[in-house]
Amino acid sequence: MKFVDEAFIDVSAGDGGNGCVSFRHEKYKEFGGPNGGDGGRGGHVFAVADSNLNTLVDFRFSRRHDARRGEHGMGSDMFGAAGDDITLKMPVGTIITDAETGEVLYELLTPGEVITIAKGGDGGFGNMRFKSAINRAPRQKTPGWPGEKKNLKLELKVLADVGLLGMPNAGKSTFISAISNARPRIADYPFTTLHPNLGVVRVGPEQSFVVADLPGLIEGASEGAGLGHLFLRHLQRTRLLLHIVDLAPFDDNVDPVAQAKAIALELKKYDKALFDKPRWLVLNKLDMVPAEEREARVRDFVKRLKHKGPVFEISALTREGCESLVKAIYQQVKAQQVAEQAPVEIDPRFAGDPAD
């Protein structure tokens, strides 16, 4: 399935049905009175967050979504039927924005969440609504109200706790396949990953977190070079970033420190808030470095990079060091989840020591 994380759609709720002017016609009842019914309500347009979807590809090829209008009122006190509603299924993490003003209207963050993105118009009144003691035979009616029409932009930001970033061929896909149930495409050439991959990492019973693997970044990504800039938005909701670095590049002329600095600079250019997120350094492919050289190479790398955060040494291929890294990630994510929870308000009457 093709991965699409941005789409534009036009939605139109149904118009309300018109009211009816009608009078009761019955034998031996000369003045039967008005019996024109109201028009029906137009159909609404709903959006529901579906956890089984992970792309907006359905909306790339189906742009218009129109709900049906309400039926008109009829005689014999018959009201028009309401128009059928339509429900659009969207991935969890979808942001719905007004395409004309850029205003964010809704965010679908909870599986099963249902929102109304376009409201159907109310039906018009029939002449029986205007009956009174001084107006026994009203001929007034009102038309139905128009339904809402909107041009919307859909943007998907995947919901993940941890985001992987790094240069192409740094071993991000191998790492996510080693620690999670994800099975991304892995090959010995750069730009193998063409779209984000999500993996659930299970640490223990009822202990897990979600990792997002993005296409590799290159210098100039914030200005549009490569593929990674297209998916940097998916890192904005993560709690922790893992900067995967290839410590043993095939080309001896490649400087891993310069590449790491370039990635940090691209993050800062793209989004300062993203740059300020907790970012851990993960030095990968240690299995390709002689054992007697590892300590010196790692120490030299960290010194030249001037990295102040946590540093982990792993081999995603042999899974060396992955277990301790996974446990550290879970503790970090769990701590942030607890910190983000709103404190429970305690009634001042019960705020004292329970022993008192």
Disulfide bonds with the S-S distance in Angstrom:
none
